């Protein structure tokens, strides 16, 4: 059953559920942040419309910097702004930022703990027809390994807006991951977003706390995880679904608690299995509680051009794939 305390969208299982891309939430959140805090500035690498930076640029032209196709320069300029009292947001496709400008982010932003917020757009294979060159599927691993960096992967447009606003209040660098494709709106205006916390979206009904499996997901695939959990009810299989929107730092307390109650875990993410959310969970369990675990994500391969829904199915990240992984994890208990 859905966790009533989190005030989620009760229509999230409906066929006509509202859908918006998470990048829209970034645009809305960035504009609000600019209205609330005069120190917020924005930089973009020739993609203001695609990254939804356009509204901020129009309202605050003196606080917007178009750097052109120069992602390395964008990161370095932002680093200087970030140690000078400003709160810069830099935006590009994630394959280019943090993909192309990794060294500048590492040396000028993270190493100096500069107060820069990095918005990586068009992440995952759901970019679709743009193909492998524009499908960032390694970015979580890149940024998770970087000292001083926090990593947020919001599950829908509303959470993306809240994550963007929350990043303003965090001192130091933050990586925010957004998608191009529309995805179901899971949360509501009343659903909390707490940086560093994982939220239990689905839990066993009744008074018992035990479950057959815990699904820990991030990004738009949280919805697919919820669909899988609901479908498994028909087979008397109980599950937790945890939205781990903060991949770094992980909410160790909540994740270890549901893992203990379930005895098996499945990670779900639109990212390479190596180094992403699944890798972070495996490190946590290896340290504190070895547990049977399966991974849903991209398995050491690049994507290709195609419709987003087709690609997610082909590369093993659909609802049926999650259910298969759940049953494999349960069989190892």
Buried (B, 14 or more C-beta within 10 A) or exposed (E): EBBEEBBBBEBBEEEEBBBBBBBBBBBBBBBBBBEEBEBBBBBBBBBBEBBBBBBBBEEBEEBBBBBEEBBBBBBBBBBBBBBEEBBBBBBBBBBBBBBBBBEBBBEBBBBBBBBBBBBBBBBBBBBBEBBBEBBBBBBBBBBBEBEBBBBBBBBBBBBBBBBBBBBBEBEBBBBBBBBBBBBBBBBBEEBEBEBBBBBBBBBBEEEEEEBBBBBBBBBBBBBBBBBBBBBBBEEEBBBBBBBBBBBBEBBEEBBBBBBBBBBBBBBBBBBBBBBBBBBBBBEBBEEEEEBBBBBBBBEEEBBBBBEBEBBBBEBBBBBEBBBBBBBBBBEEE
